Structure formats: C-alpha cells, structure tokens
Amino acid sequence: MPLQNRVTPFGEIIATPERGAFMGNRGCLHNERRELVRPFAVKRWIICLLEYKGIRLEIMKPGRYTQLFFLDEATALAAGHRPCALCRREAYREFTTLWQTAIAPIHSIDEVDALLHRERVSPLETRRARLDTLPDGCFIALERKPYLIQGDCLAEWTAGGYIKRVARPADREVSVLTPPSLVRIIAAGYVPQIHQSVTALF
C-alpha cells in the first residue's frame, strides 16, 4: 500500500502509487507506523532533488523528517514550497535574487519562509485574481480541480501527470493555488520545471 507522502497543488498530502520528480519536506509529520499525524511541523517547506551525492535515506524513518514528493516543481511551488539551498543551490540563488528584486531585501531566509507560511495557510477564497493577470507556471482551481496555466490554455493536473487541456477563460476571476509571493517570483522570471506529460497536450 502506498505511503501518504505525495503533495497536490492544493498542498494536501495524499497516498498514491505514482512517483514524483522532486522531493521535499515540512519537518517530521509521521509516527512510528509511518502514518501522517500533522500537515507540517516547521515553516521551512523546501523542494529537493530526488538524488544528491549518492545519499540514501530510509523513507519515513521514525523521528526523522518526512520525505514528500511532487509531480513537478510547479506543483511544489503551488503547495507553498521553495528551492532547497543545499541540493538545489543554483535554483535557490535564482529564487532569492528574484525575491529581492520583486518582493523585498532578504536579511534571513527565515523571513521568506515566514511570509510564505502566512500565505499558504490563508483561506483559498482570499487568494483570488483575474486569470489574465497570472503568469504561466502558476496553478489555479476550477471546480475544485487544479489546473496549470500554459499560454492560452489550462492543463488539468493529476498525480500521474497532466491529462487534458482546456481553453484559458478570458477576463475571469479565479482562486489561485500558488501563493501570491511565488506568483510574483514566477512573473519576475523564475521558470518552474513542469512534468513532461504537459508536452503531449500542446
């Protein structure tokens, strides 16, 4: 039976046999039976590589952080995670440089994590915007389904990949899954990695 360790664009953690392209964590979320007992334990939610310097870790080892998995980086950003400073150093540097340009100077990465945490726990109904103002690579919700913005279309997300595209409605207000600060980072030029399944739709 699959473990509950896969993250959706809504930030929810689900159990699915599908594999992810990125890993991340929110601290230790599981008990000794490898069951989730909390949605997060820290404010530092990061996006990591699946492999780094040959290090092999036991999945959900008791007392250690819970490895979470994402379909792609766009999904991880929608859930409120940001690049790891260790295993994704180049992406982290680009992210922090754009943050200082688009949002505010960074005195400590804890400030970034604190702001992201406030945004990702805010009610979804407070995170609304006109669809035509949002950049490619962001996620929105339509009828409780997550869609990735790609040009003049939207790609429907599933745990196994993107399954269909629909026309991007013009002049419509929508619920935005990607936290506001991360929308601004993407708009400023950060290009999230997107699962290969999206190419078959376009």
N, C-alpha and C positions, 0 to 999 in steps of 0.2 A: 504494500500500500504506500503511495507517495506521501512524503512528509509535507507538512504545511509550511512551505518556505518560498513560494513564488508570489511576486508582487504584481498587482494590477495597476493600471494608470490612476485608479481611484485611491491608491495607497493601501488597499486591502491585501492581506496575505492569505493565499489560498493553497490548497493541495491539488496538484496536477502532475501527471507523468511527463508533461512537456518540459524540455530543457531550456535554459536561458543562455544568453550570450554574455551577460555581465553578472557579477556577484556584488553584494554589498552587505551592510549591517546597520542595526539600530541598537546595538548592545545585546545583552543576553535576554532572550524573550521566552526561552523554553525551560521545562523542568527536566528531571532525571529520566522521564519517559519519552523525551523528545516531543512533548506536546507544548504548543504555544500557550502561555499564560498571561501575556501582555502584548500590546501592539508596538511598544517601543520602551526602551529603558534609558536612552540618552538623547540629547538634541543633535548630536553629530551623526547625521544619516549620510553615508557615503556610497559611492559607486566604485567598485573594484574590478580588476581583471579576474578572469577565471583561473589563470595561472600566473605565478610570479616567482621567479628564481627557483623553480622546482619545489617550492614548499608545498607539502601535502598536509591537509588538515582533516581531522575526523569531523564529519557533519554532525552538528548539534551535540558536541561533547558537553557533558554536564559541567556547568559553571563557566563555560566559555561563551563568546559571542555567537549569536545565531546567524549562520550564513543564509542570506536571502538571494533570490535570483530574479533577473529581469529579462524579458524578451529582447530588449534593446536599450540603448541609452535614453532614447526619447521617452520610453516607459518609465525608466528610473527617475528622470527629471520631473515627469508629471506627478510621480509619487512623492516628490519633495527631496530627493537625494541629490548630492553634488559630487564631483570627482574627488577621488582619494588623492591625498598629497604624496603618498608613498608609491603605490604601484602604478598610478596614472599621473606622474609628475608633469608631463607636458600638457595634458588636458587641464590639470589643476592650475598651472601657471596661466594658461589662456583664460580660464574661467575667472580667476582672481583679477587678472588685468582688465578684463571686460567689466567685472563688477565695479572696480574703482573708477572706470570711465562712465559707466551707465547708471550706477547707483550711488556709491559713496566710497570714500577712502577706507581701506581696511587696516585697522590697528591691531586686530586679532581675528583669526578665523572663527573664534567663538562668537563674535558679533554677527558674522554671516550666518552661522548655524542657528543663533537665537532668532534672527529675523525670519529665516526660512521656517523655523519651527512654529512661529506665530502664524505664518501664512498657511502652512499645511494643515493646521488643526482648526483653522477658521471654517465656519459653515460654508458648504459649497454654494448656497444661494447668495452669499455675499461676494462671490468671485464670478462676476458676470462682465461680459464685454461684447462689443459688436464683432461679429465674426470677420468682417472685412478689415479689422484693425490688428488681427493676430498673425504672427509670422508662421511660416512653415516649420514643422517640427514640434509644435505645441499640440496638446490634447484638449478636446472639448467633450462634453457629454450631450448626447441627443437621446431622449427617451431611455435614460439610464444605461446607455451603451457608450463606450469610449471610442472616439474617432480621432485619428491623427490628421492634422492639416497638411495637405500636399498640393500646392498650387491652387487650381480652381476646383479641386476635389477633396473629399474626405475619405480616409481609409479606415474601415472598421477593424478594431483590434480584437484578437482572441489570444489565448495563452500559447497557441501553436503558430501564430502569425497573423498577418492581415488577410482578410478573406474576401472583401469586396470594397468597391469604391462607389461613392455617391457624389452627386454634384454639390459643390460648396454653395449653400444658400446665400444669396446676396442680402445685405442690409438686414441682418438678423442678430438679435442679442442672444447669447448662449452662455451656459455655465462652463467656466474654464477650469480644467483639472490641473494644468500646470500652474504652480504658484506664481503670483504676479512678478516677483523678483526674477524668477527663472524665465518668464516670458520676456522680460526686458533684456536678459543676458542673451537669449536666442535672437531677439530682434537686433541686438548690437553686433551679432556676427558669430556667435557660438553655434556650430553645426553639430547636432547630436547624431550619433550613429543610429541608423534605422535598419531593422531586420530585413533581410534580403527578400522576403516574401512580398514586400511592397512593390518591387520592380515588376512583378508579373501583372500587377493591376494597372500599370501605366504604359 
